[in-house]
Amino acid sequence: MDDNLPVVLAEFNGKGYVIAPAGYGKTHLIAMSVKASKQRQLILTHTYAGINAIQKKMQALAVPSSRYQIDTIASWALRMCLSYPKTSNWTQEYPNGNEWKKLYIACTSLLDRPFFQRIVCSSYSGVYVDEYQDCSTQQHLLVEAFASLLPCRLLGDPMQAIFDFADQPVDWEQHVYPDYQKLGELRTPWRWRLAGADDLGDWLDDASRRLRAGEKISLNAPLPKGVERVEVDLEDFTNPKRLNLFYKFLDYEEAVIAIHAGDQRSKNKTHKLALLLRGKFSSIEEVEGKDLFIFIKKFEGALTPAKKLLLVIDFLKKCFNSIDGILTATTKRGERAKLTKATKYPDVLAAANDFLTEPTSKKLSHLITTIQLNPETSAYRRDLLNRWMKVLRIHEENTDLSLMESAQRFQRDFRHAGRPIRHNKLIGTTLLVKGLEYPHAIILEADAMTPKELYVALTRGAKSITIVSLKSVIPT
């Protein structure tokens, strides 16, 4: 990093940007720039994990809290529109889907009102927008409204521009380069320097340059320390040893992330792989928790305890291995089961019967806990399971809320608190892990990834990366 770059950003008084590759010290730059500023800055990012990372860096560098406010673009826009509902014409507390685009339009219009401009200009003296490659075009228009009022600095990496939203992504060639001044570019791979993995960092630096230039990466050449290639077809189900590569990582005390591409087919593969590994690696869920909300909507619509139990059993199979083996045939039909000498797990039978008698969240929590403690089961979608249990707990403690309202309350809090990582052997997609860092990364089916997906996946591991590829040159 140019030692003077933090001061350049702090003193800049226009519209500018910094190219900040993954792992090259972007969070450190933001913190040092704010520290060099004399007045309060608004820092906008996209995720609460991003907020936490910036907050920790601010604290580590002793940046006074009076100098900044950190928020996601989504939550800042929502809070402002809800604060002025008549002017913004916005009252929806829990937006979803295309409603977010409408929210950004409403907030952009709000920023055009003189009274609100005075509020913003008296609250902040400048704006930083982190991970700018993750912005939609509608978010870009909102940032443009900010940039007409205050100094605006964008930080991002076009090579990490992979998306999961319906709106068009920001186009750097069209939206950034013509109208914003380049203030600098980060060039030192600090993530790997600080991890003591200099060889890995240098190799990734070269690989990143190749990918940016549209070139290929050869896996034939001698690979540096920290980089390993595994040539195995994960889709060859006739090969009983195809999953062996994962087992050595179970002895690692540090976190390991296995990464698939971000398309829907690959998303499904993460859950299937976790199932095949019997939960030794647990798959992580998208932030929106669509599967959970779909289930809750069906559950609330079920008219009888029997139908509710059948839905529960189906959902449990999405979270646990071996559900069929611990339930009686009668329970699996949604009926009360009789205890006999042949009953293998009387506690599970009793919990299911209790739920049929009284289908409450408390009884359902007890059933799930009983299954969780069963010696035959293992959770392979812990993230999904933990969210469900927390929704049930909220519902137990707030009887005036419906189950769906409890889920919406949980989702609001979840967006602020972020994803708790209790299990440190994980499987995710490039969309779910970009912006995050793990000691070790396994790149699954690397030869099937796009250049940008490959770049995101390769730059997640700070100490080692294992590349699973049938091809010796990637991307294909």
C-alpha positions as CSV (number, residue, x, y, z in Angstrom):
1,M,0.0,0.0,0.0
2,D,1.2,3.5,-0.8
3,D,2.0,4.9,2.6
4,N,0.3,8.2,1.6
5,L,-2.9,6.6,0.2
6,P,-4.9,6.9,3.5
7,V,-4.2,10.6,3.6
8,V,-5.1,11.0,-0.1
9,L,-8.5,9.4,0.6
10,A,-9.0,11.4,3.7
11,E,-8.3,14.7,2.0
12,F,-10.0,13.9,-1.3
13,N,-13.0,16.1,-2.1
14,G,-14.6,14.6,-5.1
15,K,-15.7,11.2,-6.6
16,G,-12.9,8.6,-6.5
17,Y,-12.1,4.9,-6.4
18,V,-9.5,2.5,-5.3
19,I,-8.9,-0.9,-6.9
20,A,-8.6,-3.3,-4.0
21,P,-8.0,-7.0,-4.8
22,A,-9.1,-9.6,-2.3
23,G,-6.7,-9.9,0.7
24,Y,-4.6,-6.8,-0.2
25,G,-5.5,-4.6,2.9
26,K,-8.7,-2.8,1.9
27,T,-10.2,-2.9,5.4
28,H,-6.9,-1.6,6.8
29,L,-6.9,1.2,4.2
30,I,-10.4,2.3,5.1
31,A,-9.6,2.4,8.8
32,M,-6.4,4.4,8.3
33,S,-8.2,6.8,6.0
34,V,-10.9,7.4,8.5
35,K,-8.3,7.9,11.2
36,A,-6.7,10.5,9.1
37,S,-10.0,12.3,8.6
38,K,-11.0,15.2,10.9
39,Q,-14.8,14.7,10.7
40,R,-17.3,11.9,10.8
41,Q,-17.5,9.5,7.8
42,L,-20.2,7.2,6.7
43,I,-18.9,3.7,5.7
44,L,-21.3,1.6,3.7
45,T,-20.8,-2.1,2.8
46,H,-23.1,-5.0,1.9
47,T,-23.0,-7.5,4.7
48,Y,-22.9,-7.6,8.5
49,A,-19.8,-9.7,8.3
50,G,-18.2,-6.8,6.4
51,I,-19.4,-4.4,9.1
52,N,-17.8,-6.6,11.8
53,A,-14.5,-6.8,9.9
54,I,-14.3,-3.1,9.5
55,Q,-15.4,-2.5,13.1
56,K,-12.7,-4.8,14.4
57,K,-10.0,-3.1,12.3
58,M,-11.2,0.3,13.6
59,Q,-10.8,-0.9,17.1
60,A,-7.4,-2.5,16.5
61,L,-6.1,0.7,15.0
62,A,-7.6,2.9,17.7
63,V,-9.8,4.9,15.4
64,P,-12.2,7.1,17.5
65,S,-15.8,5.9,17.2
66,S,-16.9,9.5,16.8
67,R,-15.2,9.6,13.4
68,Y,-17.4,7.0,11.7
69,Q,-20.7,5.2,11.3
70,I,-20.7,1.8,9.6
71,D,-23.8,0.3,8.0
72,T,-24.9,-1.8,5.1
73,I,-26.4,0.0,2.1
74,A,-29.6,-1.9,2.6
75,S,-30.1,-1.2,6.3
76,W,-29.2,2.4,6.1
77,A,-31.6,3.0,3.2
78,L,-34.4,1.1,5.1
79,R,-33.9,2.9,8.3
80,M,-33.9,6.3,6.6
81,C,-37.0,5.5,4.6
82,L,-38.9,4.2,7.7
83,S,-37.8,7.3,9.6
84,Y,-39.6,9.6,7.1
85,P,-42.4,7.3,5.8
86,K,-44.6,10.1,4.4
87,T,-41.8,11.7,2.4
88,S,-40.3,8.4,1.3
89,N,-43.7,6.7,0.8
90,W,-42.2,3.7,2.4
91,T,-43.6,1.6,5.3
92,Q,-42.5,-2.0,4.5
93,E,-40.3,-3.1,7.5
94,Y,-39.3,-6.4,6.0
95,P,-38.5,-6.0,2.3
96,N,-37.8,-9.0,0.1
97,G,-37.1,-9.8,-3.5
98,N,-37.8,-7.0,-5.8
99,E,-39.0,-4.8,-2.9
100,W,-35.3,-4.0,-2.2
101,K,-35.0,-2.3,-5.6
102,K,-38.1,-0.2,-4.8
103,L,-36.5,0.7,-1.5
104,Y,-33.3,2.0,-3.1
105,I,-35.4,4.1,-5.5
106,A,-37.3,5.5,-2.5
107,C,-34.1,6.4,-0.7
108,T,-32.6,7.9,-3.8
109,S,-35.6,10.2,-4.0
110,L,-35.3,11.0,-0.4
111,L,-31.7,12.1,-0.9
112,D,-33.1,14.6,-3.5
113,R,-35.1,16.4,-0.8
114,P,-33.4,19.6,0.5
115,F,-34.4,18.9,4.2
116,F,-32.9,15.4,4.0
117,Q,-29.7,16.7,2.3
118,R,-29.2,19.0,5.2
119,I,-29.5,16.1,7.6
120,V,-27.0,14.0,5.7
121,C,-24.5,16.9,5.3
122,S,-24.7,17.8,9.0
123,S,-24.2,14.1,10.0
124,Y,-21.3,13.2,7.8
125,S,-18.4,14.9,6.0
126,G,-17.7,12.0,3.5
127,V,-18.7,8.6,2.3
128,Y,-16.8,5.3,1.8
129,V,-18.5,2.5,-0.1
130,D,-16.8,-0.9,0.5
131,E,-17.0,-3.9,-1.9
132,Y,-18.3,-1.7,-4.7
133,Q,-18.3,-4.6,-7.2
134,D,-21.3,-6.0,-5.2
135,C,-23.5,-3.0,-5.9
136,S,-26.5,-3.2,-8.2
137,T,-27.2,-0.4,-10.7
138,Q,-30.0,0.8,-8.4
139,Q,-27.6,0.9,-5.4
140,H,-25.1,2.8,-7.7
141,L,-27.8,5.5,-8.3
142,L,-28.2,5.8,-4.6
143,V,-24.4,6.2,-4.2
144,E,-24.5,8.8,-7.0
145,A,-27.0,10.8,-4.9
146,F,-24.5,10.7,-2.0
147,A,-21.7,11.7,-4.3
148,S,-23.6,14.8,-5.3
149,L,-23.5,16.0,-1.7
150,L,-20.3,14.6,-0.1
151,P,-16.8,13.4,-1.0
152,C,-17.3,9.8,-2.1
153,R,-14.6,7.0,-2.3
154,L,-15.4,3.6,-3.8
155,L,-13.3,0.6,-2.9
156,G,-13.7,-2.7,-4.7
157,D,-12.4,-5.3,-7.1
158,P,-14.1,-5.9,-10.4
159,M,-12.8,-9.4,-10.5
160,Q,-15.0,-10.3,-7.5
161,A,-18.1,-9.1,-9.3
162,I,-20.3,-12.2,-9.0
163,F,-24.0,-11.7,-8.1
164,D,-27.1,-13.2,-6.7
165,F,-29.6,-10.3,-7.1
166,A,-32.0,-9.8,-9.9
167,D,-31.1,-6.1,-10.6
168,Q,-28.3,-5.5,-13.1
169,P,-24.8,-5.3,-11.5
170,V,-22.8,-2.1,-11.6
171,D,-20.6,-1.9,-14.7
172,W,-17.3,-0.4,-13.8
173,E,-16.5,0.5,-17.5
174,Q,-19.8,2.4,-17.7
175,H,-20.6,3.6,-14.2
176,V,-17.2,4.1,-12.4
177,Y,-14.2,4.7,-14.6
178,P,-15.7,7.6,-16.7
179,D,-17.0,9.6,-13.7
180,Y,-14.7,8.7,-10.8
181,Q,-11.0,9.5,-10.4
182,K,-8.6,6.6,-9.7
183,L,-7.0,7.3,-6.4
184,G,-4.8,4.2,-6.1
185,E,-4.5,0.4,-6.4
186,L,-3.5,-2.0,-3.6
187,R,-0.6,-4.2,-4.7
188,T,0.7,-6.2,-1.7
189,P,-1.0,-9.5,-0.8
190,W,-1.1,-8.8,2.9
191,R,-3.5,-11.7,3.8
192,W,-0.8,-14.2,2.9
193,R,2.1,-12.2,4.1
194,L,0.5,-11.9,7.6
195,A,-0.3,-15.7,7.5
196,G,3.4,-16.5,6.8
197,A,2.4,-17.9,3.4
198,D,4.5,-15.7,1.2
199,D,4.9,-18.3,-1.6
200,L,1.2,-18.9,-1.8
201,G,0.6,-15.1,-1.8
202,D,3.0,-14.6,-4.7
203,W,1.5,-17.5,-6.7
204,L,-2.0,-16.1,-6.2
205,D,-0.8,-12.6,-7.2
206,D,0.5,-14.0,-10.5
207,A,-2.7,-16.1,-10.9
208,S,-4.9,-13.1,-10.3
209,R,-3.0,-11.0,-12.9
210,R,-3.4,-13.9,-15.4
211,L,-7.2,-14.1,-14.7
212,R,-7.6,-10.3,-15.0
213,A,-5.8,-10.5,-18.4
214,G,-8.1,-13.3,-19.6
215,E,-5.3,-15.9,-19.5
216,K,-5.2,-19.5,-18.1
217,I,-3.5,-20.9,-15.0
218,S,-1.4,-24.0,-15.5
219,L,-1.5,-26.6,-12.8
220,N,1.3,-28.7,-14.5
221,A,4.1,-26.5,-13.3
222,P,5.6,-27.2,-9.9
223,L,3.2,-25.7,-7.4
224,P,4.4,-23.6,-4.5
225,K,4.1,-24.6,-0.8
226,G,0.5,-24.2,0.2
227,V,-0.9,-25.2,-3.2
228,E,-2.0,-28.7,-4.0
229,R,-3.9,-30.2,-7.0
230,V,-6.2,-33.2,-6.5
231,E,-7.3,-34.9,-9.7
232,V,-10.6,-36.6,-8.8
233,D,-14.1,-36.7,-10.3
234,L,-16.5,-35.8,-7.5
235,E,-19.4,-36.9,-9.7
236,D,-18.0,-40.4,-10.2
237,F,-20.2,-42.2,-7.7
238,T,-18.7,-45.6,-8.7
239,N,-15.4,-44.4,-7.1
240,P,-15.6,-45.1,-3.3
241,K,-12.5,-43.1,-2.7
242,R,-13.6,-39.9,-4.4
243,L,-14.3,-38.2,-1.0
244,N,-11.1,-39.3,0.7
245,L,-9.5,-35.8,0.0
246,F,-11.8,-34.3,2.7
247,Y,-10.9,-36.6,5.5
248,K,-7.4,-35.3,6.1
249,F,-8.9,-31.9,6.9
250,L,-10.9,-33.3,9.8
251,D,-7.7,-33.3,11.9
252,Y,-7.1,-29.6,11.2
253,E,-7.9,-27.5,14.2
254,E,-8.3,-24.4,12.0
255,A,-11.3,-23.7,9.8
256,V,-11.6,-25.2,6.3
257,I,-13.9,-24.1,3.6
258,A,-14.8,-26.2,0.6
259,I,-16.1,-24.0,-2.3
260,H,-18.4,-24.8,-5.2
261,A,-19.4,-22.4,-7.9
262,G,-22.4,-20.1,-7.4
263,D,-25.0,-21.4,-9.9
264,Q,-28.1,-23.2,-8.6
265,R,-26.8,-26.6,-9.6
266,S,-23.6,-26.0,-7.5
267,K,-25.7,-24.7,-4.6
268,N,-27.5,-28.0,-4.6
269,K,-24.2,-29.8,-4.7
270,T,-23.1,-28.2,-1.4
271,H,-25.9,-29.8,0.5
272,K,-25.6,-33.1,-1.2
273,L,-21.8,-33.2,-0.5
274,A,-22.5,-32.4,3.2
275,L,-25.0,-35.2,3.3
276,L,-22.5,-37.7,1.7
277,L,-19.9,-36.6,4.3
278,R,-22.4,-37.2,7.1
279,G,-22.1,-33.7,8.4
280,K,-18.3,-33.9,8.9
281,F,-18.4,-30.8,6.7
282,S,-21.6,-28.7,7.1
283,S,-23.1,-26.7,4.3
284,I,-23.9,-23.0,4.8
285,E,-27.1,-21.3,3.7
286,E,-27.8,-18.1,1.8
287,V,-28.5,-15.1,4.0
288,E,-32.2,-14.9,2.9
289,G,-32.9,-18.4,4.2
290,K,-35.4,-19.1,1.4
291,D,-35.8,-22.8,2.3
292,L,-36.7,-22.0,5.9
293,F,-39.3,-19.4,4.9
294,I,-40.8,-21.7,2.3
295,F,-41.2,-24.4,5.0
296,I,-42.7,-22.1,7.5
297,K,-45.3,-20.8,5.0
298,K,-46.3,-24.4,4.3
299,F,-46.3,-25.4,8.0
300,E,-48.6,-22.5,9.0
301,G,-50.9,-23.5,6.1
302,A,-51.2,-27.1,7.2
303,L,-54.7,-27.7,8.8
304,T,-54.0,-30.7,10.9
305,P,-51.3,-31.8,13.3
306,A,-50.7,-34.9,11.1
307,K,-50.0,-32.7,8.0
308,K,-47.7,-30.5,10.1
309,L,-45.7,-33.5,11.3
310,L,-45.3,-34.8,7.8
311,L,-43.9,-31.4,6.7
312,V,-41.6,-31.4,9.7
313,I,-40.3,-34.9,8.9
314,D,-39.7,-33.8,5.3
315,F,-37.8,-30.7,6.5
316,L,-35.8,-32.7,9.0
317,K,-34.5,-34.9,6.2
318,K,-33.0,-31.7,4.7
319,C,-31.1,-31.1,7.9
320,F,-30.1,-34.6,9.2
321,N,-28.8,-37.9,8.0
322,S,-30.7,-41.1,8.9
323,I,-34.1,-39.7,9.8
324,D,-36.0,-42.6,8.2
325,G,-34.0,-45.1,10.3
326,I,-35.0,-43.6,13.7
327,L,-38.8,-43.0,13.1
328,T,-41.4,-45.7,13.2
329,A,-43.5,-46.4,10.1
330,T,-46.6,-45.1,11.9
331,T,-44.8,-41.8,12.8
332,K,-43.7,-41.4,9.2
333,R,-47.4,-41.6,8.2
334,G,-48.1,-38.7,10.5
335,E,-50.0,-40.8,13.0
336,R,-49.6,-41.5,16.8
337,A,-47.4,-44.6,17.2
338,K,-47.7,-47.2,19.9
339,L,-44.7,-48.1,22.0
340,T,-43.7,-51.8,21.6
341,K,-40.7,-54.0,22.5
342,A,-39.6,-53.5,18.9
343,T,-39.5,-49.7,19.2
344,K,-35.8,-48.7,18.7
345,Y,-36.1,-45.2,20.0
346,P,-38.9,-44.7,22.5
347,D,-37.9,-41.1,23.2
348,V,-38.2,-40.1,19.6
349,L,-41.6,-41.8,19.3
350,A,-42.8,-40.1,22.5
351,A,-41.7,-36.7,21.3
352,A,-43.5,-37.1,18.0
353,N,-46.7,-38.2,19.7
354,D,-46.5,-35.2,22.0
355,F,-46.3,-32.9,19.0
356,L,-49.3,-34.6,17.5
357,T,-51.2,-34.0,20.7
358,E,-50.1,-30.4,21.1
359,P,-48.4,-29.0,17.9
360,T,-46.7,-26.1,19.5
361,S,-43.2,-24.6,19.0
362,K,-42.2,-25.9,22.4
363,K,-43.1,-29.5,21.5
364,L,-41.5,-29.2,18.1
365,S,-38.3,-27.9,19.7
366,H,-38.3,-30.9,22.0
367,L,-38.8,-33.3,19.0
368,I,-35.9,-31.7,17.1
369,T,-33.6,-31.8,20.1
370,T,-34.4,-35.5,20.7
371,I,-33.5,-36.2,17.1
372,Q,-30.3,-34.1,17.4
373,L,-29.2,-36.2,20.4
374,N,-29.9,-39.5,18.7
375,P,-26.7,-41.6,18.1
376,E,-27.7,-42.4,14.5
377,T,-28.3,-38.9,13.2
378,S,-25.9,-36.2,12.2
379,A,-26.8,-32.7,11.1
380,Y,-25.3,-31.8,7.7
381,R,-27.1,-28.4,7.3
382,R,-26.4,-27.0,10.7
383,D,-26.8,-23.5,9.5
384,L,-30.4,-24.2,8.5
385,L,-31.1,-26.2,11.6
386,N,-29.8,-23.5,13.9
387,R,-31.9,-20.8,12.3
388,W,-35.0,-23.0,12.6
389,M,-34.4,-23.6,16.3
390,K,-33.9,-19.9,17.0
391,V,-37.2,-19.1,15.2
392,L,-39.0,-21.6,17.4
393,R,-37.4,-20.1,20.5
394,I,-38.6,-16.6,19.5
395,H,-42.1,-18.0,18.9
396,E,-42.1,-19.8,22.3
397,E,-41.1,-16.5,24.1
398,N,-43.5,-14.3,22.1
399,T,-46.9,-16.0,21.9
400,D,-48.5,-12.9,20.3
401,L,-46.4,-13.5,17.2
402,S,-47.2,-15.9,14.4
403,L,-44.4,-18.4,13.4
404,M,-43.8,-16.3,10.3
405,E,-43.6,-13.1,12.2
406,S,-41.1,-14.8,14.5
407,A,-39.1,-15.8,11.5
408,Q,-39.1,-12.3,10.2
409,R,-37.9,-11.0,13.6
410,F,-35.1,-13.6,13.6
411,Q,-34.1,-12.6,10.0
412,R,-33.9,-8.9,11.0
413,D,-31.6,-9.8,13.9
414,F,-29.7,-12.3,11.9
415,R,-28.8,-9.6,9.3
416,H,-27.3,-7.5,12.1
417,A,-25.6,-10.3,14.1
418,G,-24.3,-12.2,11.1
419,R,-23.7,-15.9,10.7
420,P,-22.3,-17.6,13.9
421,I,-19.7,-20.2,12.9
422,R,-19.6,-22.9,15.5
423,H,-18.6,-25.7,13.1
424,N,-15.3,-25.0,11.3
425,K,-15.5,-27.5,8.5
426,L,-17.8,-25.9,6.0
427,I,-19.0,-26.1,2.4
428,G,-20.3,-23.1,0.5
429,T,-20.5,-21.4,-2.8
430,T,-18.4,-18.5,-4.2
431,L,-21.4,-16.2,-3.6
432,L,-21.6,-17.1,0.1
433,V,-17.9,-16.9,0.9
434,K,-16.7,-13.9,-1.1
435,G,-15.3,-11.2,1.2
436,L,-14.5,-13.9,3.9
437,E,-11.2,-15.4,4.8
438,Y,-10.4,-19.0,6.0
439,P,-7.1,-20.6,6.9
440,H,-7.6,-23.4,4.3
441,A,-9.7,-23.6,1.2
442,I,-10.7,-26.5,-1.1
443,I,-11.7,-25.4,-4.6
444,L,-14.2,-27.9,-5.9
445,E,-14.5,-28.6,-9.6
446,A,-12.2,-25.7,-10.3
447,D,-12.2,-26.5,-14.0
448,A,-15.9,-25.7,-14.2
449,M,-15.7,-22.3,-12.7
450,T,-15.8,-19.0,-14.5
451,P,-12.7,-16.8,-14.2
452,K,-14.3,-14.5,-11.6
453,E,-15.6,-17.4,-9.6
454,L,-12.2,-19.0,-9.7
455,Y,-10.6,-15.8,-8.5
456,V,-13.0,-15.5,-5.6
457,A,-12.4,-19.2,-4.6
458,L,-8.7,-19.1,-4.9
459,T,-8.3,-16.0,-2.7
460,R,-10.2,-17.4,0.3
461,G,-7.5,-19.6,1.8
462,A,-4.8,-17.7,3.8
463,K,-2.5,-20.7,4.5
464,S,-3.4,-23.3,1.9
465,I,-5.5,-24.0,-1.1
466,T,-6.4,-27.4,-2.5
467,I,-7.5,-27.3,-6.2
468,V,-9.8,-30.2,-7.3
469,S,-9.6,-30.3,-11.0
470,L,-9.6,-32.9,-13.8
471,K,-8.0,-30.4,-16.1
472,S,-4.4,-29.3,-15.9
473,V,-5.2,-25.7,-17.1
474,I,-7.9,-23.6,-15.5
475,P,-10.4,-22.1,-16.2
476,T,-11.3,-24.2,-19.2
